[in-house]
Amino acid sequence: MADSTRVSEKEIERRETFIRAGHRARHLADPFTWSYPLKGASAMLGISLASVYLQNRWNKKPYYYAIVPRLLLIGAATAAGYAAGALRERHYQTRDAVIEHYMKLHPEDFDHFNDRSGRSFSQVLLPWYPRRTQYTRYD
């Protein structure tokens, strides 16, 4: 490939660390930088509060109607969301560890990933031979 299309090792490392989960700086205004347990807890909290509000509006009850049991249910739903996020984070960590271990055991299967400058499309794509129905004779 031409040198103008190649990317430096430093830029590739920056891109890789930017897209991996947990490598970006956390910002309160950007939920994409939150951890999975925080995302799960905040989603369940938002859904629970919205459902309580809509149920009160539908039944024409004041906001403080049955507030103690509802707060307990909201807390339980938020805890369940946090637990689901923690399970998801653990699943992804385990998956990444298994993949990295396999890559260390079988490095010959992953040699083509080391060529970061890329390959031409002729090396990547398989040839395509159209077989149309109107052409019945194959020479």
Disulfide bonds with the S-S distance in Angstrom:
none
